[in-house]
């Protein structure tokens, strides 16, 4: 089983059932020191009428953010369980799902998007930041002029860790939930600057929130 397949397999129905309460409700503010309202605010500032969400998780933010009227919503993940769960959460927007590995060509046909969300995605992808950043290249063919790319990731270096974060990072990397022990703020900044001229990075505890204007 590849690292990517193993990571996807970890998001079972049972895990997703308590993810919002435990990960978003407790781990984010107490361990990573970034409240989920910070991530929701990034969605609200950037989400467009034609939105692509990579690694949508439970669909928590898709179910709460302020979409324009009648959005076109496409969800991409390599887990059918994640896609079903997120689709139920965002059902009022009639999402379309595509099972894809986000580091491979997305094969989305003639779709065009005004925004792309990547919340808590990068720290789950295998390899160093240079390899993970291929996900930005994968979405470029599908962006409308002025489209926004946004999201968040837990970093190991260059951020403001609290006392609980180092042990959590070691544990989550040890069991394969995360692959980010080499991920740094400088590394993310370098990959974004190589591709984009207008972007903002905001550090909240162990988390970096990114907002990109293409």
N, C-alpha and C positions, 0 to 999 in steps of 0.2 A: 504494500500500500504506500503510495507517495505521500510526502508531507502535506500536500494540498488536500488530498483525499482524506487523510487522517484527521486533519483539522475540521473539515466539513462534517465528518462522521460524528464528531463530538457534540454537534448541535442536534441532539435528540429531542423528541417531544417533551420528555421530562425536564431536560435542561432548559428548553425554551419556556416551559411553564413557570419556572421561578426566576428566569433571567431578569425581567423588569424589576421585580421586588428586590432581588439580592444584588445583582450586578449594577443596575442603574440606580436603584434606590439606596443601597448601602455601600457597595465597594467604591463606586465613583466618588461620592463625597467623603467617605471616611479613609479610604486607602489611596485613591488617586487624587483626591482633593479637587475634584472638578464636578460640580453638580450637573445633573442632567438638564436643568433649565438652561445652562450655558450652551449645550449642544442643540437644544430646541430653538434657542434664539438664533443660532447660525442657520438652521433650516429656515426660520421665518424671514431672515434677511436675504436669503439667496434662492429659495426654491422658485422654479418657474412653471409656466403652463404646460410645458412638455418636459417631464422630469424622468431621468434615469437614476435608479438607486442600485448601487453595487453593494452586495452583502447587507441586505436590509434587516437582518436579525429578526426580531419579533414584529417589526413594523411599528414599534412604539412611537417613533418620531413622525412617521408617515401618517399615523392616525391622529396626531395632535397639531401638526404644523399648519400654517395658514397658506394653503394653495390658492392660486388664482381660480376663478370659476371654471368648472368642467375641465380639469387637467387631464393630460395624457400621461399615464404613469406606467413605466416599465421597470420591472424588478429583475435583477440578475443575481444568481447565486449558483453554486454547484451542489446545493443541497435541496432536494425536493421538499424536505420537512420545513426548512427555512422559508422557502417560497410559499408553501401552503399557509404557514403561520402568518407571515407578513401580509399575504393577500387577504386573509380574513380580517386583519386589523384595519386595512385600508380599503375594505370592500366597497365603501360608498364611492370610491374613485374608479372602480372597475379596472383594477390593475391587470396588466399583461405580464406574464412571467416567462423568463427564458433561463433555462439551465445551462450555464456556461462557467468555465474557469476564467476568472477575470484577468489572469495573466496571459491567456491565449487570445487570439482574435475573437472579437465578440459576435461577429456574424449577425448583425442586426438589420441587414438589408438597407432600405432607404430611410430609416428612422433618422430624425433630427431632433435634438434636445436643446432646451434653454437652460437646463441645469442638470448637474450630476452630483449625487451624494455618495460619500464614501466614509460613513461614520463608523469608527472603531474597526476599520478594515485593514489598514496597512500593518498594524502590529500582529495580525493573524497570518500574514503572508510569509512564505519562507524566504530565506536568504537575506542579504544585506539590502540597504536602502536603494542602491543602484538597481538591483533586480526588482524590488517591489515597485519602484517608480515606473516600471513598464506599464502599470495600470493606467497611468495618465496618457501614455501614448495610445493605448487601446481605445480610449474614448474620443480622442481628437477627431477622427473622421466623422463623428456623429454630432458635432457641436454646431449650433447656430452661431452667427456672428454675435459677439458679446456675451456668450453663454458663461455661466458661473459653474465652477467646480468647488466643492466644499466638503468638509468632514472633520474628523478628529482621529488622533492616534495616541496611544501611550508610548512614550519614549523612555529609553534607559539613561540617556546622557543629555546634559544641557538643559534640563528642566528642574523643577523645584520639588524634589521628592520629600514626602513626609516620612515619619518613622516606620510606618507599616509597609511602604512601597517596596523596599529592596527584597524583603522576604517573599512578598507576593509575586514580584517579577521572577525570582528564582523558581518558585513553585509552579507558576503558570507556564514558564518556559520548559521546566522539567517534564511536565505532563503533556506538552505539545499544544496546549491551548493558545499560547502565544509563541512568536518567534521574533523577539525584538531586543535581545540583549546587546546587540551592536547598533541599534537605531539611535540616532542622535539628532538634536535640533539642527546642528550645522549640516549634517548629512541630508536632512529633508530640505533645508534651505537651498543647498547646492543643487539638488535635483530639480526643484521648482524653478530656480533662477536659470537653469539650462533650457527650460521649456517656455517660461512665461515671464512677462515683464511687469505685470500688475498682480500682486498677491499680498496677503497679510497673514502673518503667523501670530497667534496669541497663546501664551503659555498660562495654563491654569493647573497648578500642582504638577503632576506627572504627565499631564495631557497637553498636546499641542493641537489647537484648533486652527484650521487653515481655510482661507477664502480666496479664491482665484477668479480673476476676471480675464477671459480669453479674448 
